[in-house]
């Protein structure tokens, strides 16, 4: 557990602050469990960094680190284009000032390349994650959404058909339908254990307020 959590008492928090604390506590519990169960506790499959806090010190922006095999692009050749895989994926989670409310949805944006029909792969909205949060409602927790994105990365969950709620990236969706699925390339991790994490990058401590380039998007 992040020791800073002990500085807060849920009974003393109200409104938005109570929700922010609960979201942080749930996310931290999941990441702590992953770390405890990881063969390498310095490289857990799921971890986080706090990138921004509000006036009372509660997180309003996280950086999530996923360590799992996922498609980060495709070969620049003629179809069928084979997938390119990566093992470390970083995502920003921003909780706006009016979160949680119907028009205050959290913003999920990948900071590293991802090739998935429900995540924008290029352009000015590159990295934007479509989570159909409006349909899920304001009670959808950050922890559950973070775990949902993990299923995206493993291609255990995706929507590539040109039907509602429609793919976030039509080009990737077309690749999935016409190249990825026929060749079995999107089944790489659906029923397999997580690959061993690579040793290059440090594990986030969960409480780092280092400056970083901001990406402002909306769901």
Residue pairs with C-beta under 8 A, 6 or more apart in sequence:
1 28
1 29
1 32
2 28
2 32
2 206
2 207
4 57
4 207
5 24
5 25
5 28
7 57
8 21
8 57
8 58
10 18
10 21
10 22
10 25
13 21
16 99
16 100
17 54
17 56
17 58
19 99
19 100
20 54
20 58
20 59
20 60
20 95
21 58
22 141
23 59
23 95
23 141
23 142
23 143
24 58
24 59
26 141
26 142
26 143
27 48
27 62
27 142
27 143
27 146
28 48
28 206
29 143
30 46
30 143
30 146
30 147
31 44
31 46
31 47
31 48
31 206
34 44
34 45
34 46
34 47
35 41
35 44
35 47
35 203
38 44
38 45
38 197
39 196
40 196
40 197
40 199
42 202
42 203
43 67
43 197
43 198
43 199
43 203
44 67
44 197
44 203
45 66
45 67
45 68
45 194
45 197
46 64
46 65
46 66
46 67
46 146
46 150
47 64
47 65
47 67
47 203
47 204
47 206
48 62
48 63
48 64
48 65
48 204
48 206
49 62
49 63
49 65
49 204
49 205
49 206
49 207
49 208
50 59
50 61
50 62
50 206
50 207
50 208
50 209
51 61
51 62
51 63
51 92
51 208
51 209
51 210
51 212
52 59
52 60
52 61
52 94
52 209
53 59
53 60
53 209
54 60
59 95
60 94
60 95
61 92
61 93
61 94
61 95
62 92
62 93
62 142
63 90
63 91
63 92
63 93
63 111
63 204
63 212
64 90
64 91
64 92
64 93
64 146
64 149
65 88
65 89
65 90
65 201
65 203
65 204
66 88
66 89
66 90
66 91
66 149
66 150
66 153
67 87
67 88
67 89
67 194
67 197
67 198
68 87
68 89
68 150
68 153
68 154
68 189
68 194
68 195
69 85
69 86
69 87
69 154
69 188
69 189
69 194
69 195
70 85
70 86
70 87
70 89
70 114
70 115
70 116
70 153
70 154
70 155
70 189
71 83
71 84
71 85
71 86
71 114
71 115
71 116
71 155
71 185
71 186
71 188
72 84
72 85
72 86
72 89
72 112
72 113
72 114
72 115
73 83
73 84
73 113
73 115
73 121
74 81
74 82
74 83
74 84
74 115
74 175
74 179
75 81
75 82
75 83
75 84
79 178
79 179
80 179
80 182
80 183
81 175
81 179
82 185
83 115
83 180
83 185
83 188
84 115
85 188
86 112
86 113
87 195
87 197
87 198
88 112
88 197
88 198
88 200
88 201
89 110
89 112
89 114
89 153
90 110
90 111
90 112
91 108
91 109
91 110
91 111
91 127
91 129
91 149
92 107
92 108
92 109
92 110
92 111
92 127
92 215
93 106
93 107
93 108
93 142
93 145
93 146
94 106
94 107
94 109
95 106
95 142
96 104
96 105
96 106
96 107
97 104
98 104
99 105
99 106
100 138
100 139
101 138
102 134
102 138
104 138
105 133
105 134
105 218
105 219
106 133
106 142
106 145
106 219
107 216
107 217
107 218
107 219
108 128
108 129
108 131
108 145
108 149
108 219
109 127
109 128
109 129
109 215
109 217
110 119
110 126
110 127
110 129
111 127
111 215
113 121
114 121
114 127
114 153
115 121
115 172
115 175
116 152
116 153
116 155
116 158
116 169
116 172
117 158
117 159
117 160
117 167
117 168
117 169
117 172
117 173
117 176
118 129
118 130
118 131
118 152
118 158
118 159
118 167
118 168
118 169
119 127
119 128
119 129
119 130
119 152
119 168
119 169
119 172
120 126
120 127
120 128
120 168
120 169
121 169
121 171
121 172
122 169
122 171
125 217
127 215
128 168
128 217
128 219
129 149
129 152
129 168
130 165
130 167
130 168
130 219
131 145
131 148
131 149
131 219
132 165
133 140
133 145
133 219
134 219
135 165
136 145
148 157
151 157
152 158
154 189
154 190
155 186
155 187
155 188
155 189
155 190
156 189
156 190
158 176
158 186
159 165
159 166
159 167
159 173
160 167
160 172
160 173
160 174
160 176
160 177
160 181
161 167
161 173
161 177
162 170
162 173
167 173
176 186
179 185
180 186
189 195
